[in-house]
């Protein structure tokens, strides 16, 4: 998503859903820990952006969020 623009809490919520589904499928313990950390970070950003509509996460998080959403889009394609 090279032209991704942060779309607010809905984008983060969609990324969380993708990460949870990925976590449920994963059997590697280290990968599960990494995914759980990504979910925790996304949930914290979701809460901040839900509480304050003008809140914009860091550029680093937005890059990761864009990647999650891109992979979610790929997973949804038949």
Backbone torsions as a table, in degrees:
resi	resn	phi	psi	omega
1	UNK	NA	72.9	-175.3
2	UNK	-64.9	-26.1	-178.5
3	UNK	-106.6	26.7	-176.8
4	UNK	-65.2	135.3	173.1
5	UNK	-123.0	131.9	-177.5
6	UNK	-53.7	126.2	-177.4
7	UNK	-105.6	12.0	176.5
8	UNK	91.5	-165.1	-174.4
9	UNK	-59.3	-29.8	180.0
10	UNK	-62.4	-38.9	177.0
11	UNK	-63.8	-43.7	-179.3
12	UNK	-65.7	-41.2	178.8
13	UNK	-60.5	-41.2	178.3
14	UNK	-64.9	-40.2	177.7
15	UNK	-65.4	-39.7	178.0
16	UNK	-61.6	-43.7	179.0
17	UNK	-59.7	-42.2	177.6
18	UNK	-62.3	-46.9	-178.1
19	UNK	-64.4	-38.9	178.2
20	UNK	-63.8	-43.8	178.1
21	UNK	-62.5	-41.6	178.2
22	UNK	-63.2	-43.0	179.4
23	UNK	-60.9	-41.5	-179.3
24	UNK	-64.2	-29.2	-177.9
25	UNK	-87.8	-18.0	-172.4
26	UNK	-79.9	139.4	178.3
27	UNK	-114.1	-13.1	-179.9
28	UNK	-80.9	121.1	-175.0
29	UNK	-59.6	-41.7	179.9
30	UNK	-64.7	-42.0	178.2
31	UNK	-63.5	-38.9	178.6
32	UNK	-61.6	-43.4	178.7
33	UNK	-61.7	-44.6	-179.9
34	UNK	-63.6	-41.6	179.3
35	UNK	-66.5	-42.0	178.3
36	UNK	-59.9	-38.9	177.6
37	UNK	-65.3	-39.5	178.4
38	UNK	-65.7	-38.3	177.8
39	UNK	-64.6	-45.0	179.5
40	UNK	-59.5	-44.5	179.3
41	UNK	-63.2	-44.2	-178.9
42	UNK	-65.1	-39.1	178.3
43	UNK	-63.9	-39.9	177.8
44	UNK	-63.6	-43.2	178.4
45	UNK	-67.4	-35.6	177.1
46	UNK	-61.2	-46.2	-179.7
47	UNK	-62.0	-43.5	179.4
48	UNK	-63.3	-44.9	-177.2
49	UNK	-73.8	-26.0	176.1
50	UNK	-73.7	-36.0	-178.6
51	UNK	-74.8	-30.5	-176.7
52	UNK	-135.4	101.6	-177.5
53	UNK	-58.2	-20.1	179.7
54	UNK	-88.9	-4.6	-178.7
55	UNK	-68.6	135.2	175.3
56	UNK	-128.2	123.8	179.4
57	UNK	-62.9	170.9	178.7
58	UNK	-64.0	159.2	177.2
59	UNK	-60.1	-37.9	179.3
60	UNK	-60.7	-44.8	179.5
61	UNK	-66.3	-40.5	-179.9
62	UNK	-61.7	-37.3	176.7
63	UNK	-63.0	-45.9	178.4
64	UNK	-64.3	-42.6	178.8
65	UNK	-59.2	-44.4	177.9
66	UNK	-58.0	-42.8	178.6
67	UNK	-64.0	-43.0	178.2
68	UNK	-61.1	-44.2	-178.1
69	UNK	-67.3	-36.4	177.6
70	UNK	-64.1	-44.0	178.6
71	UNK	-68.6	-34.0	176.2
72	UNK	-63.8	-43.0	177.6
73	UNK	-60.8	-43.4	179.2
74	UNK	-62.5	-40.0	-178.5
75	UNK	-68.3	-28.6	-178.7
76	UNK	-80.5	-19.5	-179.6
77	UNK	-73.5	138.1	179.9
78	UNK	-69.4	NA	NA
